[in-house]
Amino acid sequence: MLELLLGESATSADDLVPAADNGTDPTRLSRSAGASYGHMNLGGGLSQNTLELFYSSPITDDGKTAARLMVPLVQNDVAGRNTHSLSDIGLSITNVVNLTPRYGIVVAGEVTFDTANQTEGGTGKNVFKATLAYVNFLPGGIIFAPTLGQSNSIWGQRSRADIDMTVLDFYLVPKLGSSRFFVTLDPAINSNWELGTQYLSFAVTTGYSLGPAFGGSSQIYVRSSTYAGGERAANWGIEVGYKVLRF
């Protein structure tokens, strides 16, 4: 858990910041590892299934900077294949620029590498994504973190389309009565500048803390998502996952 800046009262911090570190607070960069499996309905009778393995860990002594590795295996029936293959591996660095009992500022840079074994399993591009989040700690333990993400292809296969995508996400974590359950809400505006399209999305993640495991704390979660707009990238999706934190 990150230490609060000096000079702020402990009482104020306890009133505004949730005590439990369940992975929903963007300013808490705990070590974590896990796996998830997701199904995405792409429309037109097409779908995509993704198995992702991930690992994240602080890389500085103050715990304000962390690295995250994501390794996805994708089965996409666009080409009629029914087996999973390696997709584009991602590596990100996240830094908590500022943290007070009332707000935090978080920045991140992520590179997704063109490592897919199959054409339909990746973008064909090496993509850089920059993210900026303003994390508000509201009364009652609520977290509201508007987040702006910008993705651009930086090099890759010339035959594949360039990527220029902006996502404005209004991340919200309500405070629940039970410390073992958690919920996050993600309404977002997605703008694909390369294609000149825009659509809305809304995701809900519901999780449950299982208790001690592998020297840390384990949890399971389900994330459901839906998309709206005539130019949407998909119709709906669902993902289930298992994660171990703070080991």
C-alpha positions in Angstrom: 0.0 0.0 0.0 1.3 3.4 -0.9 2.1 5.8 1.9 0.1 9.1 2.0 2.0 12.3 1.6 3.4 13.8 4.8 1.3 16.5 6.4 -2.1 15.0 5.8 -4.0 13.8 8.9 -4.6 10.1 9.4 -8.2 10.7 10.3 -8.9 12.4 7.0 -7.2 9.6 5.1 -9.3 6.9 6.9 -12.5 8.8 6.1 -11.8 9.2 2.4 -9.7 6.2 1.2 -11.0 2.6 1.3 -9.1 0.5 3.8 -9.2 -2.8 1.7 -6.7 -3.2 -1.1 -8.7 -5.4 -3.5 -7.1 -4.1 -6.7 -9.8 -1.5 -7.5 -7.8 1.5 -6.4 -5.6 2.7 -9.3 -3.1 4.3 -6.9 -2.3 1.1 -5.1 0.3 -0.8 -7.1 0.4 -4.2 -5.4 2.1 -7.3 -6.7 -0.5 -9.5 -8.5 -0.7 -12.4 -10.8 -3.6 -14.3 -12.4 -5.5 -15.5 -15.4 -8.7 -14.6 -17.2 -10.8 -16.0 -19.9 -13.1 -13.8 -22.0 -15.7 -14.3 -24.8 -16.5 -11.4 -27.2 -19.4 -11.3 -29.5 -18.2 -9.4 -32.5 -21.5 -9.4 -34.4 -22.3 -11.0 -37.8 -21.9 -14.5 -36.3 -18.3 -13.9 -35.3 -16.7 -14.1 -31.9 -13.3 -14.1 -30.1 -12.1 -16.0 -27.1 -9.1 -14.8 -25.1 -7.1 -16.5 -22.4 -4.8 -14.0 -20.7 -2.0 -14.5 -18.2 -0.8 -11.5 -16.3 1.8 -10.4 -13.7 2.3 -7.1 -12.1 4.8 -5.9 -9.5 6.2 -2.6 -8.0 9.7 -1.9 -9.4 10.7 0.9 -7.1 11.3 1.0 -3.3 8.6 3.6 -2.7 6.0 1.4 -4.4 4.9 4.2 -6.7 6.0 2.6 -10.0 5.0 -0.8 -11.2 5.4 -3.0 -14.3 2.8 -5.3 -15.8 3.2 -8.1 -18.3 0.2 -9.5 -20.3 0.4 -12.6 -22.4 -2.9 -13.3 -24.3 -3.8 -16.5 -26.3 -6.6 -15.8 -28.8 -9.1 -17.9 -30.7 -10.8 -15.8 -33.4 -13.2 -17.4 -35.8 -12.9 -14.7 -38.4 -10.7 -17.1 -40.4 -12.6 -20.2 -39.3 -9.9 -21.4 -36.8 -11.0 -23.1 -33.6 -7.6 -23.2 -31.7 -5.9 -20.6 -29.5 -2.7 -19.0 -30.6 -0.4 -16.4 -29.2 -1.7 -12.8 -29.6 0.1 -9.5 -29.0 2.1 -9.4 -25.8 1.8 -6.2 -23.7 4.1 -4.5 -21.2 3.2 -1.5 -19.2 4.8 0.9 -16.7 2.5 2.7 -14.2 3.5 5.6 -12.0 1.6 7.3 -9.2 2.7 10.9 -9.8 0.9 12.4 -6.8 -1.2 11.0 -3.9 -3.1 12.8 -1.2 -6.1 11.6 1.0 -8.4 13.4 -1.5 -7.0 12.6 -4.9 -4.3 10.8 -6.8 -2.7 11.3 -10.3 -1.6 8.2 -12.2 0.1 7.9 -15.5 0.9 4.8 -17.5 2.7 3.8 -20.7 2.0 0.5 -22.4 3.6 -1.1 -25.5 1.7 -3.9 -27.2 4.1 -5.9 -29.4 3.2 -7.5 -32.8 3.7 -11.1 -31.6 0.5 -12.8 -32.8 1.0 -16.1 -34.6 -2.1 -15.6 -36.7 -3.2 -12.6 -38.7 -6.6 -12.4 -37.1 -5.1 -12.8 -33.6 -3.5 -9.4 -33.4 -3.3 -5.9 -34.9 -0.2 -6.4 -37.0 1.2 -3.3 -35.3 3.4 -2.4 -32.4 1.2 0.0 -30.4 1.9 2.5 -27.7 -0.8 3.6 -25.3 -0.6 6.6 -22.9 -3.0 6.8 -20.0 -3.7 9.6 -17.5 -6.1 9.0 -14.5 -7.3 11.5 -12.0 -8.4 9.5 -9.0 -10.9 11.1 -6.6 -11.4 9.6 -3.1 -15.0 10.6 -2.3 -16.7 10.5 1.1 -18.0 7.1 2.0 -15.1 5.2 0.4 -16.2 5.8 -3.2 -13.6 6.1 -5.9 -14.2 8.1 -9.1 -11.4 8.1 -11.6 -11.9 9.7 -15.0 -9.2 8.2 -17.3 -8.0 9.2 -20.7 -6.2 6.7 -22.9 -4.6 7.3 -26.3 -3.3 4.4 -28.4 -1.2 4.8 -31.6 0.6 2.3 -33.8 4.3 3.2 -33.9 5.6 0.6 -36.4 4.5 -2.8 -37.8 3.2 -4.5 -40.9 2.6 -2.0 -43.7 -0.4 -4.0 -45.0 -2.3 -3.6 -41.7 -4.4 -0.6 -40.7 -2.8 2.0 -38.5 -4.2 2.5 -35.0 -5.3 5.9 -33.6 -7.8 5.3 -30.7 -8.9 7.5 -27.8 -10.9 6.1 -24.8 -12.4 8.4 -22.2 -13.4 6.1 -19.2 -15.4 7.2 -16.2 -14.2 4.6 -13.8 -16.3 4.3 -10.6 -15.9 2.1 -7.5 -18.9 2.2 -5.2 -18.5 1.3 -1.5 -20.3 -2.0 -0.6 -21.5 -3.1 2.8 -19.3 -6.3 2.6 -15.5 -6.0 2.4 -15.3 -9.3 0.6 -17.4 -8.2 -2.4 -16.4 -5.4 -4.8 -17.9 -3.8 -7.9 -16.5 -1.4 -10.6 -18.4 0.5 -13.2 -16.8 1.6 -16.5 -18.9 3.7 -18.9 -16.6 4.9 -21.7 -16.6 6.9 -25.0 -14.5 5.2 -27.6 -13.2 7.2 -30.7 -11.4 5.4 -33.5 -9.8 8.3 -35.4 -8.3 6.1 -38.1 -11.7 4.8 -39.1 -13.6 7.9 -38.2 -16.0 6.0 -35.9 -17.2 6.5 -32.3 -19.2 4.3 -30.0 -20.1 3.9 -26.3 -19.3 1.0 -24.0 -20.3 0.0 -20.5 -18.6 -2.6 -18.3 -19.4 -4.0 -14.9 -17.0 -6.0 -12.8 -18.2 -8.0 -9.8 -15.6 -9.7 -7.6 -15.3 -11.7 -4.4 -12.3 -12.0 -2.2 -11.7 -15.7 -1.4 -9.1 -15.3 1.3 -5.4 -16.2 1.7 -3.6 -18.1 -1.1 0.0 -18.5 -2.3 1.2 -16.0 0.3 -1.3 -13.3 -0.6 -5.0 -12.7 -1.0 -7.0 -14.4 -3.8 -10.1 -13.3 -5.6 -12.4 -14.2 -8.4 -14.3 -11.8 -10.7 -16.7 -11.6 -13.6 -16.6 -8.7 -16.0 -19.5 -8.1 -18.4 -19.5 -5.5 -21.1 -21.9 -4.1 -23.7 -21.4 -1.7 -26.7 -23.7 0.8 -28.3 -23.7 2.7 -31.6 -23.9 1.7 -35.2 -20.1 1.7 -35.5 -19.4 -0.3 -32.3 -16.4 -2.7 -32.3 -18.5 -5.6 -30.7 -21.9 -6.4 -29.3 -21.1 -7.7 -25.9 -18.5 -9.6 -23.9 -18.0 -11.5 -20.7 -14.8 -12.4 -18.8 -14.1 -14.5 -15.7 -10.8 -14.3 -13.8 -8.8 -15.4 -10.9 -6.1 -13.2 -9.2 -3.7 -13.3 -6.3 -2.6 -9.9 -4.8 0.0 -8.9 -2.3 2.1 -12.1 -2.3 
